[in-house]
Amino acid sequence: MAQITCKLPLDNLKTFMAKYYDKDFTDEISRTLRKNLEEYEKNWLLYHHETKFYNFLFENNISLQEMVAQLGNAILTMNKKIELLEKKVGRYEIGYGSP
């Protein structure tokens, strides 16, 4: 498993920050960023697969929502047809015409 290495930019950032900020603040930020980077380097593959999984769930959810919307439209269409048939049958039962 290849490791991501970008310690040099962190060192450059620390050098830059040392010019403009307090030493304690610079050290704290540098430690925090380095710790986060090391954690990411250890778990990057897990994060990658989690992202792919969440993307799969998101796209699946959208697909299911579209299917539910289509079924809802089909149900509304069928209900309208049923209402029209009930009206026609009701008229014929009363005697307003012949089928």
N, C-alpha and C positions, 0 to 999 in steps of 0.2 A: 504494500500500500504506500503510495507516494505521499510525502508530507509537503504541505505548503510552507514555504519559508519566506517571510517578509519582515525579518527582524531589522534589516537595514533601514527601511522607511521609518520604523518606529524609533530607531536611534536618531535618524535625521529629524524627526518630529520633536524628540526630546531636546535636541540641540537647538532647534528653532525656538521652542517654548522657553528654554532657559534664558534666551535673550530678552524676552518680554514679560515673563511671569516669575513669580516667587519660586524658589527652589523646592520647597515642600510641596507646593501645588503641582509643579512639573513632575516631581518624583511620583506623587500619588497617581496622576493621570497616566504616566508611563507604566507603572506597575499594573494598573487596572487594564490598560490596553494589552499589555503583554500577557497577563493572565487570561483575558478573553481570547486572545489569539491562540494561546496554547490549548485552551479548552476546545476551541473550534478545530484546531489541527487534529486533536484526538478523536473528535466526533464528526468530522466533516462527511464521512460516508453515510452515517446515520441521518444527518441533517438532509443530505441529498435525497435519500430514499423517503424520508418523511415528507419532503416537499413534493416528490412525485406522487406519493400516496394521497396527500391532501388535494393535489391537482386532480387526480383521478376521481376522488369523492366529489369535488366541486363540479367537474364536468358531468359526472353521473347524475348529480342532483339536478343540474340544468336539464339534462335529457329527460329525466323523470317528470320534471315540472312541465315540459313541453308535451309529454304524453298525457299527463293529467288534463292539461288545457284542451288537447284535442278530444279526449274522451268527454270532457265537460261540454264542448261544443256539439259533439255527436248526440249526447243525451238531450240537450236543448232542442236540437233539430228533431229528434224522435218524439219528444214531448209535443212539439208543435204539430207534427204529423198526426199524432194520436188525438190531439184536440180537434183537428180538422175532421178526422174520421168520426169522432164522437158526435160532432155537430151534424155531419152528413147522416149518420145512422139515426140520430135523434130526430132529424127532420123527416126521414122516411117512416120512422115509427109513428110519428104524429099524423102523417098522411099528406105531406106537402109535395109529393112527387113519387115517381117510381124509380127503382134502381136501374 
